[in-house]
Amino acid sequence: MTTSTRPYLIRAIHQWCTDQGQTPYMVVWVDENVQVPMEFVKNNEIVLNVGYGATQGLNIENDWISFSARFGGISREIWVPVGNVLSIFSRDSGEGMGFELEKLADAPVRPSAVPAAPIEVAAPETTRDAEPQGAKVITFPGRRT
């Protein structure tokens, strides 16, 4: 079995944004495997600033993305399975890459001794529930020309 290209593409777009002096953002599908501040989740999605200036201890591994960030002045631990990343893009230019939700038979084992708090989420929309179609290059609304 080979490793997905998704974590490599996420790291590459993150690095590209950083090298360009732009701020990388991620859109994440929130389900029971994700640990994020639920008060910022809308329609089972959360947008996260993953720039080095907004995060502490950012780790983009092959299975998980983890970091600490402040939300409303309170430091929170963020854990996201790579398969739940729907896109990574530059807030400044809108350039980035989108992905289909990756449905895994078994959720990856989280490399933390602290279990995630259980959360209730709505069922995924049919567009998010499709089989993975791979990555696609996209430009997000609000792109500066």
PyMOL CGO cylinders between C-alpha atoms (Angstrom):
from pymol import cmd
from pymol.cgo import CYLINDER

trace = [
    CYLINDER, 0.00, 0.00, 0.00, 1.34, 3.42, -0.91, 0.3, 1, 1, 1, 1, 1, 1,
    CYLINDER, 1.34, 3.42, -0.91, 1.04, 6.63, 1.07, 0.3, 1, 1, 1, 1, 1, 1,
    CYLINDER, 1.04, 6.63, 1.07, -1.45, 9.18, -0.22, 0.3, 1, 1, 1, 1, 1, 1,
    CYLINDER, -1.45, 9.18, -0.22, -0.08, 12.19, -2.11, 0.3, 1, 1, 1, 1, 1, 1,
    CYLINDER, -0.08, 12.19, -2.11, -2.42, 14.47, -0.13, 0.3, 1, 1, 1, 1, 1, 1,
    CYLINDER, -2.42, 14.47, -0.13, -0.07, 15.23, 2.83, 0.3, 1, 1, 1, 1, 1, 1,
    CYLINDER, -0.07, 15.23, 2.83, 2.77, 15.99, 0.40, 0.3, 1, 1, 1, 1, 1, 1,
    CYLINDER, 2.77, 15.99, 0.40, 0.57, 18.36, -1.60, 0.3, 1, 1, 1, 1, 1, 1,
    CYLINDER, 0.57, 18.36, -1.60, -0.64, 20.05, 1.60, 0.3, 1, 1, 1, 1, 1, 1,
    CYLINDER, -0.64, 20.05, 1.60, 2.96, 20.54, 2.76, 0.3, 1, 1, 1, 1, 1, 1,
    CYLINDER, 2.96, 20.54, 2.76, 3.94, 21.85, -0.69, 0.3, 1, 1, 1, 1, 1, 1,
    CYLINDER, 3.94, 21.85, -0.69, 1.13, 24.43, -0.89, 0.3, 1, 1, 1, 1, 1, 1,
    CYLINDER, 1.13, 24.43, -0.89, 1.83, 25.47, 2.73, 0.3, 1, 1, 1, 1, 1, 1,
    CYLINDER, 1.83, 25.47, 2.73, 5.52, 25.96, 1.90, 0.3, 1, 1, 1, 1, 1, 1,
    CYLINDER, 5.52, 25.96, 1.90, 4.67, 27.82, -1.33, 0.3, 1, 1, 1, 1, 1, 1,
    CYLINDER, 4.67, 27.82, -1.33, 2.40, 30.23, 0.57, 0.3, 1, 1, 1, 1, 1, 1,
    CYLINDER, 2.40, 30.23, 0.57, 5.09, 30.79, 3.19, 0.3, 1, 1, 1, 1, 1, 1,
    CYLINDER, 5.09, 30.79, 3.19, 7.79, 31.35, 0.57, 0.3, 1, 1, 1, 1, 1, 1,
    CYLINDER, 7.79, 31.35, 0.57, 5.55, 33.90, -1.19, 0.3, 1, 1, 1, 1, 1, 1,
    CYLINDER, 5.55, 33.90, -1.19, 4.93, 35.79, 2.06, 0.3, 1, 1, 1, 1, 1, 1,
    CYLINDER, 4.93, 35.79, 2.06, 1.25, 34.78, 1.93, 0.3, 1, 1, 1, 1, 1, 1,
    CYLINDER, 1.25, 34.78, 1.93, -0.94, 33.26, 4.63, 0.3, 1, 1, 1, 1, 1, 1,
    CYLINDER, -0.94, 33.26, 4.63, -1.99, 29.60, 4.18, 0.3, 1, 1, 1, 1, 1, 1,
    CYLINDER, -1.99, 29.60, 4.18, -5.52, 28.66, 5.21, 0.3, 1, 1, 1, 1, 1, 1,
    CYLINDER, -5.52, 28.66, 5.21, -7.12, 25.20, 5.36, 0.3, 1, 1, 1, 1, 1, 1,
    CYLINDER, -7.12, 25.20, 5.36, -10.77, 24.24, 5.06, 0.3, 1, 1, 1, 1, 1, 1,
    CYLINDER, -10.77, 24.24, 5.06, -11.48, 21.14, 7.16, 0.3, 1, 1, 1, 1, 1, 1,
    CYLINDER, -11.48, 21.14, 7.16, -14.50, 18.82, 7.18, 0.3, 1, 1, 1, 1, 1, 1,
    CYLINDER, -14.50, 18.82, 7.18, -15.45, 18.38, 10.83, 0.3, 1, 1, 1, 1, 1, 1,
    CYLINDER, -15.45, 18.38, 10.83, -16.53, 14.95, 12.01, 0.3, 1, 1, 1, 1, 1, 1,
    CYLINDER, -16.53, 14.95, 12.01, -15.90, 12.78, 15.07, 0.3, 1, 1, 1, 1, 1, 1,
    CYLINDER, -15.90, 12.78, 15.07, -12.19, 12.39, 14.19, 0.3, 1, 1, 1, 1, 1, 1,
    CYLINDER, -12.19, 12.39, 14.19, -11.40, 16.13, 14.24, 0.3, 1, 1, 1, 1, 1, 1,
    CYLINDER, -11.40, 16.13, 14.24, -10.50, 18.18, 17.31, 0.3, 1, 1, 1, 1, 1, 1,
    CYLINDER, -10.50, 18.18, 17.31, -11.23, 21.86, 16.72, 0.3, 1, 1, 1, 1, 1, 1,
    CYLINDER, -11.23, 21.86, 16.72, -13.12, 24.59, 18.62, 0.3, 1, 1, 1, 1, 1, 1,
    CYLINDER, -13.12, 24.59, 18.62, -16.71, 23.63, 17.76, 0.3, 1, 1, 1, 1, 1, 1,
    CYLINDER, -16.71, 23.63, 17.76, -18.01, 27.16, 18.24, 0.3, 1, 1, 1, 1, 1, 1,
    CYLINDER, -18.01, 27.16, 18.24, -16.23, 28.14, 15.00, 0.3, 1, 1, 1, 1, 1, 1,
    CYLINDER, -16.23, 28.14, 15.00, -17.65, 25.27, 12.91, 0.3, 1, 1, 1, 1, 1, 1,
    CYLINDER, -17.65, 25.27, 12.91, -20.28, 26.15, 10.28, 0.3, 1, 1, 1, 1, 1, 1,
    CYLINDER, -20.28, 26.15, 10.28, -21.99, 23.51, 8.15, 0.3, 1, 1, 1, 1, 1, 1,
    CYLINDER, -21.99, 23.51, 8.15, -19.50, 20.90, 9.38, 0.3, 1, 1, 1, 1, 1, 1,
    CYLINDER, -19.50, 20.90, 9.38, -16.56, 22.97, 8.08, 0.3, 1, 1, 1, 1, 1, 1,
    CYLINDER, -16.56, 22.97, 8.08, -13.97, 25.15, 9.74, 0.3, 1, 1, 1, 1, 1, 1,
    CYLINDER, -13.97, 25.15, 9.74, -11.44, 27.48, 8.13, 0.3, 1, 1, 1, 1, 1, 1,
    CYLINDER, -11.44, 27.48, 8.13, -8.08, 27.51, 9.90, 0.3, 1, 1, 1, 1, 1, 1,
    CYLINDER, -8.08, 27.51, 9.90, -5.17, 29.90, 9.54, 0.3, 1, 1, 1, 1, 1, 1,
    CYLINDER, -5.17, 29.90, 9.54, -2.19, 27.52, 9.38, 0.3, 1, 1, 1, 1, 1, 1,
    CYLINDER, -2.19, 27.52, 9.38, 0.49, 30.15, 8.95, 0.3, 1, 1, 1, 1, 1, 1,
    CYLINDER, 0.49, 30.15, 8.95, 3.51, 29.92, 11.23, 0.3, 1, 1, 1, 1, 1, 1,
    CYLINDER, 3.51, 29.92, 11.23, 2.55, 33.25, 12.84, 0.3, 1, 1, 1, 1, 1, 1,
    CYLINDER, 2.55, 33.25, 12.84, -0.87, 31.91, 13.87, 0.3, 1, 1, 1, 1, 1, 1,
    CYLINDER, -0.87, 31.91, 13.87, 0.16, 28.43, 14.99, 0.3, 1, 1, 1, 1, 1, 1,
    CYLINDER, 0.16, 28.43, 14.99, 2.56, 26.89, 17.44, 0.3, 1, 1, 1, 1, 1, 1,
    CYLINDER, 2.56, 26.89, 17.44, 4.12, 23.48, 16.89, 0.3, 1, 1, 1, 1, 1, 1,
    CYLINDER, 4.12, 23.48, 16.89, 2.59, 22.99, 13.43, 0.3, 1, 1, 1, 1, 1, 1,
    CYLINDER, 2.59, 22.99, 13.43, 3.08, 19.38, 12.36, 0.3, 1, 1, 1, 1, 1, 1,
    CYLINDER, 3.08, 19.38, 12.36, 1.87, 18.18, 8.94, 0.3, 1, 1, 1, 1, 1, 1,
    CYLINDER, 1.87, 18.18, 8.94, 2.39, 14.43, 9.09, 0.3, 1, 1, 1, 1, 1, 1,
    CYLINDER, 2.39, 14.43, 9.09, 1.21, 11.79, 6.63, 0.3, 1, 1, 1, 1, 1, 1,
    CYLINDER, 1.21, 11.79, 6.63, -1.90, 10.96, 8.69, 0.3, 1, 1, 1, 1, 1, 1,
    CYLINDER, -1.90, 10.96, 8.69, -2.46, 13.97, 10.98, 0.3, 1, 1, 1, 1, 1, 1,
    CYLINDER, -2.46, 13.97, 10.98, -2.08, 17.73, 11.11, 0.3, 1, 1, 1, 1, 1, 1,
    CYLINDER, -2.08, 17.73, 11.11, -1.66, 19.12, 14.61, 0.3, 1, 1, 1, 1, 1, 1,
    CYLINDER, -1.66, 19.12, 14.61, -0.86, 22.47, 16.18, 0.3, 1, 1, 1, 1, 1, 1,
    CYLINDER, -0.86, 22.47, 16.18, -1.85, 24.90, 18.90, 0.3, 1, 1, 1, 1, 1, 1,
    CYLINDER, -1.85, 24.90, 18.90, -3.60, 28.15, 18.08, 0.3, 1, 1, 1, 1, 1, 1,
    CYLINDER, -3.60, 28.15, 18.08, -5.43, 30.90, 19.93, 0.3, 1, 1, 1, 1, 1, 1,
    CYLINDER, -5.43, 30.90, 19.93, -9.17, 31.25, 19.45, 0.3, 1, 1, 1, 1, 1, 1,
    CYLINDER, -9.17, 31.25, 19.45, -10.67, 34.20, 21.28, 0.3, 1, 1, 1, 1, 1, 1,
    CYLINDER, -10.67, 34.20, 21.28, -7.44, 34.53, 23.26, 0.3, 1, 1, 1, 1, 1, 1,
    CYLINDER, -7.44, 34.53, 23.26, -7.54, 30.92, 24.48, 0.3, 1, 1, 1, 1, 1, 1,
    CYLINDER, -7.54, 30.92, 24.48, -4.90, 28.42, 23.33, 0.3, 1, 1, 1, 1, 1, 1,
    CYLINDER, -4.90, 28.42, 23.33, -6.46, 25.29, 21.80, 0.3, 1, 1, 1, 1, 1, 1,
    CYLINDER, -6.46, 25.29, 21.80, -5.00, 22.04, 20.52, 0.3, 1, 1, 1, 1, 1, 1,
    CYLINDER, -5.00, 22.04, 20.52, -6.03, 21.22, 16.94, 0.3, 1, 1, 1, 1, 1, 1,
    CYLINDER, -6.03, 21.22, 16.94, -5.97, 17.70, 15.48, 0.3, 1, 1, 1, 1, 1, 1,
    CYLINDER, -5.97, 17.70, 15.48, -7.09, 17.03, 11.90, 0.3, 1, 1, 1, 1, 1, 1,
    CYLINDER, -7.09, 17.03, 11.90, -6.81, 13.80, 9.92, 0.3, 1, 1, 1, 1, 1, 1,
    CYLINDER, -6.81, 13.80, 9.92, -5.21, 14.61, 6.57, 0.3, 1, 1, 1, 1, 1, 1,
    CYLINDER, -5.21, 14.61, 6.57, -8.21, 13.03, 4.81, 0.3, 1, 1, 1, 1, 1, 1,
    CYLINDER, -8.21, 13.03, 4.81, -10.48, 15.71, 6.32, 0.3, 1, 1, 1, 1, 1, 1,
    CYLINDER, -10.48, 15.71, 6.32, -8.61, 18.59, 4.67, 0.3, 1, 1, 1, 1, 1, 1,
    CYLINDER, -8.61, 18.59, 4.67, -10.88, 19.85, 1.89, 0.3, 1, 1, 1, 1, 1, 1,
    CYLINDER, -10.88, 19.85, 1.89, -8.52, 22.57, 0.68, 0.3, 1, 1, 1, 1, 1, 1,
    CYLINDER, -8.52, 22.57, 0.68, -5.41, 24.57, 1.40, 0.3, 1, 1, 1, 1, 1, 1,
    CYLINDER, -5.41, 24.57, 1.40, -5.07, 27.99, -0.15, 0.3, 1, 1, 1, 1, 1, 1,
    CYLINDER, -5.07, 27.99, -0.15, -3.49, 31.42, 0.14, 0.3, 1, 1, 1, 1, 1, 1,
    CYLINDER, -3.49, 31.42, 0.14, -5.72, 33.93, 1.87, 0.3, 1, 1, 1, 1, 1, 1,
    CYLINDER, -5.72, 33.93, 1.87, -3.93, 36.64, -0.09, 0.3, 1, 1, 1, 1, 1, 1,
    CYLINDER, -3.93, 36.64, -0.09, -4.12, 35.36, -3.67, 0.3, 1, 1, 1, 1, 1, 1,
    CYLINDER, -4.12, 35.36, -3.67, -6.82, 32.68, -3.41, 0.3, 1, 1, 1, 1, 1, 1,
    CYLINDER, -6.82, 32.68, -3.41, -4.55, 30.17, -5.12, 0.3, 1, 1, 1, 1, 1, 1,
    CYLINDER, -4.55, 30.17, -5.12, -4.48, 26.69, -3.70, 0.3, 1, 1, 1, 1, 1, 1,
    CYLINDER, -4.48, 26.69, -3.70, -5.68, 23.14, -4.05, 0.3, 1, 1, 1, 1, 1, 1,
    CYLINDER, -5.68, 23.14, -4.05, -8.93, 21.38, -3.17, 0.3, 1, 1, 1, 1, 1, 1,
    CYLINDER, -8.93, 21.38, -3.17, -9.52, 17.75, -2.28, 0.3, 1, 1, 1, 1, 1, 1,
    CYLINDER, -9.52, 17.75, -2.28, -12.44, 15.38, -1.98, 0.3, 1, 1, 1, 1, 1, 1,
    CYLINDER, -12.44, 15.38, -1.98, -13.29, 14.14, 1.50, 0.3, 1, 1, 1, 1, 1, 1,
    CYLINDER, -13.29, 14.14, 1.50, -11.34, 10.95, 2.07, 0.3, 1, 1, 1, 1, 1, 1,
    CYLINDER, -11.34, 10.95, 2.07, -13.58, 8.35, 3.67, 0.3, 1, 1, 1, 1, 1, 1,
    CYLINDER, -13.58, 8.35, 3.67, -11.41, 5.92, 5.60, 0.3, 1, 1, 1, 1, 1, 1,
    CYLINDER, -11.41, 5.92, 5.60, -12.55, 2.50, 6.72, 0.3, 1, 1, 1, 1, 1, 1,
    CYLINDER, -12.55, 2.50, 6.72, -10.65, 3.07, 9.96, 0.3, 1, 1, 1, 1, 1, 1,
    CYLINDER, -10.65, 3.07, 9.96, -9.72, 6.47, 11.29, 0.3, 1, 1, 1, 1, 1, 1,
    CYLINDER, -9.72, 6.47, 11.29, -5.96, 6.91, 11.67, 0.3, 1, 1, 1, 1, 1, 1,
    CYLINDER, -5.96, 6.91, 11.67, -4.69, 6.43, 15.18, 0.3, 1, 1, 1, 1, 1, 1,
    CYLINDER, -4.69, 6.43, 15.18, -4.11, 9.82, 16.71, 0.3, 1, 1, 1, 1, 1, 1,
    CYLINDER, -4.11, 9.82, 16.71, -0.57, 10.15, 18.10, 0.3, 1, 1, 1, 1, 1, 1,
    CYLINDER, -0.57, 10.15, 18.10, -1.70, 11.63, 21.39, 0.3, 1, 1, 1, 1, 1, 1,
    CYLINDER, -1.70, 11.63, 21.39, -2.33, 10.27, 24.85, 0.3, 1, 1, 1, 1, 1, 1,
    CYLINDER, -2.33, 10.27, 24.85, -5.29, 12.65, 25.26, 0.3, 1, 1, 1, 1, 1, 1,
    CYLINDER, -5.29, 12.65, 25.26, -8.43, 11.32, 23.56, 0.3, 1, 1, 1, 1, 1, 1,
    CYLINDER, -8.43, 11.32, 23.56, -10.51, 13.73, 21.49, 0.3, 1, 1, 1, 1, 1, 1,
    CYLINDER, -10.51, 13.73, 21.49, -13.77, 14.80, 23.06, 0.3, 1, 1, 1, 1, 1, 1,
    CYLINDER, -13.77, 14.80, 23.06, -16.71, 13.18, 21.28, 0.3, 1, 1, 1, 1, 1, 1,
    CYLINDER, -16.71, 13.18, 21.28, -18.72, 15.58, 19.14, 0.3, 1, 1, 1, 1, 1, 1,
    CYLINDER, -18.72, 15.58, 19.14, -22.01, 15.38, 17.29, 0.3, 1, 1, 1, 1, 1, 1,
    CYLINDER, -22.01, 15.38, 17.29, -21.96, 16.35, 13.64, 0.3, 1, 1, 1, 1, 1, 1,
    CYLINDER, -21.96, 16.35, 13.64, -24.54, 16.37, 10.88, 0.3, 1, 1, 1, 1, 1, 1,
    CYLINDER, -24.54, 16.37, 10.88, -24.36, 13.81, 8.10, 0.3, 1, 1, 1, 1, 1, 1,
    CYLINDER, -24.36, 13.81, 8.10, -22.07, 14.84, 5.24, 0.3, 1, 1, 1, 1, 1, 1,
    CYLINDER, -22.07, 14.84, 5.24, -23.59, 16.50, 2.20, 0.3, 1, 1, 1, 1, 1, 1,
    CYLINDER, -23.59, 16.50, 2.20, -23.80, 14.25, -0.83, 0.3, 1, 1, 1, 1, 1, 1,
    CYLINDER, -23.80, 14.25, -0.83, -21.09, 16.25, -2.59, 0.3, 1, 1, 1, 1, 1, 1,
    CYLINDER, -21.09, 16.25, -2.59, -18.72, 15.57, 0.30, 0.3, 1, 1, 1, 1, 1, 1,
    CYLINDER, -18.72, 15.57, 0.30, -19.71, 11.90, 0.57, 0.3, 1, 1, 1, 1, 1, 1,
    CYLINDER, -19.71, 11.90, 0.57, -18.48, 10.90, -2.89, 0.3, 1, 1, 1, 1, 1, 1,
    CYLINDER, -18.48, 10.90, -2.89, -15.57, 8.55, -3.50, 0.3, 1, 1, 1, 1, 1, 1,
    CYLINDER, -15.57, 8.55, -3.50, -12.23, 10.40, -3.65, 0.3, 1, 1, 1, 1, 1, 1,
    CYLINDER, -12.23, 10.40, -3.65, -11.51, 11.84, -7.07, 0.3, 1, 1, 1, 1, 1, 1,
    CYLINDER, -11.51, 11.84, -7.07, -8.03, 13.09, -6.23, 0.3, 1, 1, 1, 1, 1, 1,
    CYLINDER, -8.03, 13.09, -6.23, -6.78, 16.63, -6.04, 0.3, 1, 1, 1, 1, 1, 1,
    CYLINDER, -6.78, 16.63, -6.04, -7.73, 19.49, -8.28, 0.3, 1, 1, 1, 1, 1, 1,
    CYLINDER, -7.73, 19.49, -8.28, -6.16, 22.90, -8.67, 0.3, 1, 1, 1, 1, 1, 1,
    CYLINDER, -6.16, 22.90, -8.67, -8.65, 25.62, -7.86, 0.3, 1, 1, 1, 1, 1, 1,
    CYLINDER, -8.65, 25.62, -7.86, -8.81, 29.36, -7.38, 0.3, 1, 1, 1, 1, 1, 1,
    CYLINDER, -8.81, 29.36, -7.38, -10.93, 30.54, -4.49, 0.3, 1, 1, 1, 1, 1, 1,
    CYLINDER, -10.93, 30.54, -4.49, -13.39, 33.45, -4.55, 0.3, 1, 1, 1, 1, 1, 1,
    CYLINDER, -13.39, 33.45, -4.55, -11.95, 36.78, -3.61, 0.3, 1, 1, 1, 1, 1, 1,
    CYLINDER, -11.95, 36.78, -3.61, -8.75, 36.15, -5.54, 0.3, 1, 1, 1, 1, 1, 1,
    CYLINDER, -8.75, 36.15, -5.54, -6.86, 39.31, -6.26, 0.3, 1, 1, 1, 1, 1, 1,
    CYLINDER, -6.86, 39.31, -6.26, -6.05, 39.88, -9.90, 0.3, 1, 1, 1, 1, 1, 1,
]
cmd.load_cgo(trace, "trace")
